[in-house]
Amino acid sequence: DIVGGRVDAVVKQRVGQQHFRKRLLDRYGTVCAVTGQQPEEVLDAAHLYTFAERPEHLETAGLLLRADVHRLFDRLLLTVEPRTWHSRVAPALIHRYP
């Protein structure tokens, strides 16, 4: 059996994240940097740097990613070259999911 229910949790929330997302939407429209035009509701604002090490929102170092693509990005299974905006998928994924 899978146990259900809830637990209380304390989380850190990024101050200004929603404003950062709005700025990126204004700048790029509803376009995922990897997959193209998407519904606004599925787009996340992503940082091209580790926010924990540099807790500021820089529009010039941010992009919009579809939520599932953002998960790959956060796990370093997809990377984006900041100068060229070319994306690269981890070789292990390319071989397993052509």
Secondary structure as a PSIPRED ss2 file (coil, helix, strand):
# PSIPRED VFORMAT (PSIPRED V4.0)

   1 D C   1.000  0.000  0.000
   2 I C   1.000  0.000  0.000
   3 V C   1.000  0.000  0.000
   4 G C   1.000  0.000  0.000
   5 G C   1.000  0.000  0.000
   6 R C   1.000  0.000  0.000
   7 V C   1.000  0.000  0.000
   8 D C   1.000  0.000  0.000
   9 A C   1.000  0.000  0.000
  10 V C   1.000  0.000  0.000
  11 V C   1.000  0.000  0.000
  12 K C   1.000  0.000  0.000
  13 Q C   1.000  0.000  0.000
  14 R C   1.000  0.000  0.000
  15 V C   1.000  0.000  0.000
  16 G C   1.000  0.000  0.000
  17 Q H   0.000  1.000  0.000
  18 Q H   0.000  1.000  0.000
  19 H H   0.000  1.000  0.000
  20 F H   0.000  1.000  0.000
  21 R H   0.000  1.000  0.000
  22 K H   0.000  1.000  0.000
  23 R H   0.000  1.000  0.000
  24 L H   0.000  1.000  0.000
  25 L H   0.000  1.000  0.000
  26 D H   0.000  1.000  0.000
  27 R H   0.000  1.000  0.000
  28 Y H   0.000  1.000  0.000
  29 G C   1.000  0.000  0.000
  30 T C   1.000  0.000  0.000
  31 V E   0.000  0.000  1.000
  32 C E   0.000  0.000  1.000
  33 A C   1.000  0.000  0.000
  34 V C   1.000  0.000  0.000
  35 T C   1.000  0.000  0.000
  36 G E   0.000  0.000  1.000
  37 Q E   0.000  0.000  1.000
  38 Q C   1.000  0.000  0.000
  39 P C   1.000  0.000  0.000
  40 E H   0.000  1.000  0.000
  41 E H   0.000  1.000  0.000
  42 V H   0.000  1.000  0.000
  43 L E   0.000  0.000  1.000
  44 D E   0.000  0.000  1.000
  45 A E   0.000  0.000  1.000
  46 A E   0.000  0.000  1.000
  47 H E   0.000  0.000  1.000
  48 L C   1.000  0.000  0.000
  49 Y C   1.000  0.000  0.000
  50 T C   1.000  0.000  0.000
  51 F C   1.000  0.000  0.000
  52 A C   1.000  0.000  0.000
  53 E C   1.000  0.000  0.000
  54 R C   1.000  0.000  0.000
  55 P C   1.000  0.000  0.000
  56 E C   1.000  0.000  0.000
  57 H C   1.000  0.000  0.000
  58 L C   1.000  0.000  0.000
  59 E H   0.000  1.000  0.000
  60 T H   0.000  1.000  0.000
  61 A H   0.000  1.000  0.000
  62 G E   0.000  0.000  1.000
  63 L E   0.000  0.000  1.000
  64 L E   0.000  0.000  1.000
  65 L E   0.000  0.000  1.000
  66 R E   0.000  0.000  1.000
  67 A H   0.000  1.000  0.000
  68 D H   0.000  1.000  0.000
  69 V H   0.000  1.000  0.000
  70 H H   0.000  1.000  0.000
  71 R H   0.000  1.000  0.000
  72 L H   0.000  1.000  0.000
  73 F H   0.000  1.000  0.000
  74 D H   0.000  1.000  0.000
  75 R C   1.000  0.000  0.000
  76 L C   1.000  0.000  0.000
  77 L C   1.000  0.000  0.000
  78 L E   0.000  0.000  1.000
  79 T E   0.000  0.000  1.000
  80 V E   0.000  0.000  1.000
  81 E C   1.000  0.000  0.000
  82 P C   1.000  0.000  0.000
  83 R C   1.000  0.000  0.000
  84 T C   1.000  0.000  0.000
  85 W C   1.000  0.000  0.000
  86 H C   1.000  0.000  0.000
  87 S E   0.000  0.000  1.000
  88 R E   0.000  0.000  1.000
  89 V E   0.000  0.000  1.000
  90 A C   1.000  0.000  0.000
  91 P H   0.000  1.000  0.000
  92 A H   0.000  1.000  0.000
  93 L H   0.000  1.000  0.000
  94 I H   0.000  1.000  0.000
  95 H H   0.000  1.000  0.000
  96 R H   0.000  1.000  0.000
  97 Y C   1.000  0.000  0.000
  98 P C   1.000  0.000  0.000
